[in-house]
Amino acid sequence: MNCFYHPNTGAVGICYYCNRALCEECAKDYSRGLACKGHCENKVEGMLTSRGKILERHHILLKPKKQQRNAPLSPEIIRWIVVCIFSALIIALITVHLKVHAANLRLSIELSDKSQII
């Protein structure tokens, strides 16, 4: 991602107010959020002081891809994976049960047909 104001320069973060990508030259760091220098500084200052804290999704600092790949899984993702695996197991068990039940039903129908013939 490149800077909104300098398209040939890599971005270091995103403005808390306008969500534009910013390079080091264009970003004013408030330690709890970035702002576009000369454009959004007053608005971000007001937002940070009125809210008291910054929402994490607005303060995105870009990291190299190697660091992102090595990041540990969050508890929410682990829970989601466990729920998906558990759901898949339940569906598989129900499917097997229904197939066995259908096979038993066919067998009992065949046996009853044969007993009627005799």
C-alpha positions in Angstrom: 0.0 0.0 0.0 1.3 3.4 -0.9 0.8 6.9 0.6 -2.3 8.7 -0.6 -0.4 12.0 -1.0 2.8 10.4 -2.4 1.8 7.5 -4.6 5.4 6.3 -5.1 6.1 6.1 -1.3 5.2 3.1 0.9 2.7 3.8 3.6 3.5 3.3 7.3 -0.1 3.6 8.6 -3.6 4.9 8.1 -5.2 8.2 9.2 -7.6 7.7 12.2 -10.0 10.3 10.7 -10.1 9.8 6.9 -8.6 6.2 6.6 -6.1 7.3 4.0 -2.7 5.5 3.8 0.1 7.7 4.9 3.9 7.7 4.5 6.3 8.9 7.3 6.4 12.4 5.9 2.6 12.8 5.8 1.8 11.1 9.1 1.5 12.9 12.4 1.8 10.2 15.2 -0.4 10.7 18.3 0.8 7.4 19.8 -2.8 6.3 19.8 -3.5 7.1 16.2 -2.1 8.7 13.0 -3.4 11.8 11.3 -2.8 13.5 7.9 -0.3 16.3 8.6 -2.0 19.6 7.7 -5.4 18.0 6.9 -6.8 15.9 9.7 -4.7 16.8 12.8 -7.4 18.9 14.6 -10.1 16.4 13.9 -8.0 13.4 15.2 -6.9 15.4 18.3 -10.6 16.1 19.0 -11.6 12.5 18.4 -8.8 11.1 20.6 -9.5 13.5 23.5 -13.3 13.1 23.4 -13.3 9.3 23.1 -10.4 8.7 25.5 -9.1 5.8 23.6 -8.6 4.7 20.0 -10.4 1.8 18.4 -7.8 -0.7 17.1 -9.3 -1.0 13.7 -8.5 2.6 12.9 -4.9 2.5 14.0 -3.4 0.0 11.5 0.4 0.0 11.3 1.6 -1.9 8.4 4.0 -4.8 9.1 6.3 -6.8 6.8 4.6 -9.9 5.5 7.1 -12.2 7.4 5.9 -10.8 10.7 2.3 -11.2 9.7 2.8 -14.9 8.8 4.5 -15.7 12.1 1.7 -14.1 14.2 0.0 -16.5 16.6 -3.6 -17.3 16.1 -6.0 -15.3 18.1 -8.4 -17.0 20.5 -11.4 -16.1 18.3 -9.8 -17.8 15.3 -9.0 -20.9 17.3 -12.6 -21.1 18.6 -13.9 -20.7 15.1 -11.7 -23.6 13.9 -12.8 -25.8 16.7 -16.5 -25.1 16.1 -16.0 -25.8 12.4 -14.3 -29.1 13.0 -16.9 -30.1 15.6 -19.7 -29.3 13.3 -18.1 -31.3 10.5 -17.8 -34.3 12.8 -21.4 -34.1 13.8 -22.5 -33.8 10.2 -20.3 -36.8 9.3 -21.8 -38.9 12.1 -25.4 -38.0 11.2 -24.6 -38.9 7.5 -23.2 -42.3 8.5 -26.1 -42.9 10.8 -28.6 -42.1 8.1 -26.8 -44.3 5.5 -26.8 -47.3 8.0 -30.5 -46.7 8.8 -31.3 -46.6 5.1 -29.4 -49.8 4.5 -31.2 -51.6 7.3 -34.5 -50.3 6.1 -33.8 -51.7 2.6 -32.8 -55.0 4.0 -35.9 -55.3 6.1 -38.0 -54.4 3.0 -36.2 -57.1 1.0 -36.7 -59.7 3.7 -40.4 -58.9 4.0 -40.8 -59.1 0.2 -39.1 -62.5 0.2 -41.3 -63.8 3.1 -44.4 -62.8 1.2 -43.3 -64.7 -1.9 -42.8 -68.0 0.1 
